[in-house]
Amino acid sequence: MDFIRAPKEAGCFLCRIRDEGPDRDAANFVVCRRDLGLLIMNRYPYNGGHLLAAPNRHVGTLEELTGDELRELMELARLGARLLTRAAGPQGFNFGINQGSAAGAGLKDHLHLHVVPRWEGDTNFMPVAGSVRVMPQALEEMHAALRQALAEEA
């Protein structure tokens, strides 16, 4: 509710996070930085552990990505799935890009790929009956688990 009631951030939050640099990665829930992209936790997740893979460059469509940026985006999504598997043990994933506001993009000008962990039976009556999402794990706790999984990859 704080997010819904609060004034919305001016500009692009992905560019802000990119520009704030590694010193703010914990506060911004950045899991991994690469030369051409970022892997970050979604602050307002569909499911616990919901990640966003995004190019560093501010582009709104797949067509605008270079081949290297597209590869990095997919590599970050694959890394996110691997880290979530290690940290949270999901039984499946949804991967998705909402390109343009008509497709549901909340941030239509900076393309990003959603990596959503899924478990059998993870949709319950709360969102249907009460428009409420139940988050079984704090963002800080999941962020620490994902960073630990990343460290174990090295």
C-alpha positions as CSV (number, residue, x, y, z in Angstrom):
1,M,0.0,0.0,0.0
2,D,2.9,2.4,0.6
3,F,3.9,2.0,-3.0
4,I,0.4,2.5,-4.3
5,R,-0.1,5.7,-2.2
6,A,3.4,7.1,-2.7
7,P,4.3,9.5,-5.5
8,K,5.7,7.7,-8.4
9,E,9.4,8.0,-9.2
10,A,10.2,10.5,-11.9
11,G,12.3,9.0,-14.7
12,C,13.4,5.4,-15.1
13,F,14.1,3.4,-12.0
14,L,16.3,0.9,-14.0
15,C,18.5,3.8,-15.2
16,R,18.6,5.2,-11.7
17,I,19.7,1.9,-10.3
18,R,22.3,1.4,-13.1
19,D,23.7,4.9,-12.4
20,E,23.8,4.7,-8.6
21,G,26.4,2.0,-9.0
22,P,27.5,-1.0,-7.0
23,D,27.6,0.9,-3.7
24,R,23.8,1.0,-3.7
25,D,23.3,-2.6,-5.0
26,A,22.1,-4.0,-1.6
27,A,19.5,-1.1,-1.1
28,N,18.4,-1.5,-4.8
29,F,18.2,-5.3,-4.6
30,V,20.7,-5.8,-7.4
31,V,21.7,-9.4,-7.7
32,C,24.2,-9.1,-10.5
33,R,25.7,-6.4,-12.7
34,R,27.2,-7.2,-16.1
35,D,28.8,-5.0,-18.7
36,L,25.5,-4.7,-20.7
37,G,22.8,-5.5,-18.2
38,L,21.5,-5.9,-14.6
39,L,19.7,-8.6,-12.7
40,I,17.5,-7.2,-9.9
41,M,14.7,-8.2,-7.6
42,N,11.3,-6.8,-8.4
43,R,10.2,-4.7,-5.4
44,Y,6.6,-5.4,-6.1
45,P,6.7,-9.1,-7.1
46,Y,4.1,-11.4,-8.6
47,N,5.7,-14.2,-6.6
48,G,8.5,-14.4,-4.1
49,G,11.9,-14.1,-5.8
50,H,10.5,-12.3,-8.9
51,L,13.5,-11.0,-10.8
52,L,14.0,-8.5,-13.6
53,A,16.8,-8.8,-16.2
54,A,17.4,-5.5,-18.0
55,P,19.8,-4.1,-20.5
56,N,21.9,-1.2,-19.2
57,R,21.0,0.9,-22.2
58,H,17.6,2.6,-22.0
59,V,15.7,1.0,-24.9
60,G,12.0,0.1,-25.1
61,T,11.8,-2.7,-27.7
62,L,13.6,-6.0,-28.5
63,E,14.3,-4.6,-32.0
64,E,16.5,-1.8,-30.5
65,L,18.8,-4.2,-28.7
66,T,22.1,-5.1,-30.2
67,G,23.0,-8.8,-30.6
68,D,25.3,-8.6,-27.6
69,E,22.6,-6.9,-25.4
70,L,20.1,-9.6,-26.4
71,R,22.5,-12.3,-25.5
72,E,23.3,-10.7,-22.2
73,L,19.6,-10.2,-21.4
74,M,19.0,-14.0,-21.9
75,E,22.1,-14.9,-20.0
76,L,21.0,-12.8,-17.1
77,A,17.5,-14.5,-17.2
78,R,19.2,-17.9,-17.3
79,L,21.5,-16.9,-14.4
80,G,18.4,-15.7,-12.4
81,A,16.6,-19.0,-12.9
82,R,19.8,-20.9,-11.8
83,L,20.2,-18.8,-8.7
84,L,16.5,-19.1,-7.8
85,T,16.7,-22.8,-8.2
86,R,19.6,-23.0,-5.8
87,A,18.1,-20.4,-3.3
88,A,14.4,-21.2,-3.4
89,G,13.8,-24.5,-5.2
90,P,10.9,-23.5,-7.5
91,Q,9.2,-26.2,-9.6
92,G,9.0,-24.0,-12.7
93,F,9.4,-20.5,-14.1
94,N,7.5,-17.9,-16.1
95,F,9.7,-15.7,-18.3
96,G,8.1,-12.7,-20.0
97,I,8.5,-9.3,-21.6
98,N,5.7,-6.8,-21.7
99,Q,6.6,-4.5,-24.6
100,G,4.5,-1.3,-24.7
101,S,1.7,-0.1,-22.4
102,A,-1.0,-2.0,-24.3
103,A,0.9,-5.2,-23.4
104,G,0.9,-4.3,-19.7
105,A,4.4,-2.8,-19.4
106,G,4.5,-0.7,-16.3
107,L,7.8,0.7,-17.5
108,K,7.3,0.9,-21.2
109,D,10.4,2.7,-22.2
110,H,13.1,0.5,-20.6
111,L,12.7,-3.1,-21.8
112,H,13.1,-5.8,-19.1
113,L,12.5,-9.5,-18.9
114,H,10.6,-11.0,-15.9
115,V,11.9,-14.2,-14.3
116,V,9.1,-15.5,-12.0
117,P,9.6,-18.6,-10.0
118,R,6.6,-20.8,-9.7
119,W,5.5,-23.7,-7.4
120,E,2.6,-26.1,-7.8
121,G,-0.4,-24.5,-6.1
122,D,1.2,-21.1,-5.6
123,T,-1.9,-19.3,-6.7
124,N,-4.3,-19.3,-3.8
125,F,-7.6,-17.6,-2.8
126,M,-6.0,-14.4,-1.4
127,P,-5.4,-12.6,-4.7
128,V,-8.8,-13.9,-6.1
129,A,-11.0,-13.1,-3.0
130,G,-9.2,-10.3,-1.4
131,S,-6.9,-8.6,-3.9
132,V,-4.0,-9.5,-1.5
133,R,-0.7,-11.1,-2.2
134,V,0.9,-13.1,0.5
135,M,4.7,-12.9,0.5
136,P,6.3,-15.8,2.5
137,Q,9.8,-14.3,2.5
138,A,11.1,-10.8,2.9
139,L,12.9,-9.2,0.0
140,E,16.1,-8.7,2.0
141,E,16.2,-12.4,3.0
142,M,15.7,-13.6,-0.7
143,H,18.3,-11.0,-1.9
144,A,20.8,-12.4,0.6
145,A,20.1,-16.0,-0.6
146,L,20.4,-15.0,-4.2
147,R,23.7,-13.2,-3.6
148,Q,25.0,-16.3,-1.7
149,A,24.0,-18.5,-4.7
150,L,25.8,-16.2,-7.0
151,A,29.0,-16.3,-4.8
152,E,28.8,-20.1,-5.0
153,E,28.8,-20.0,-8.8
154,A,32.2,-18.3,-8.9
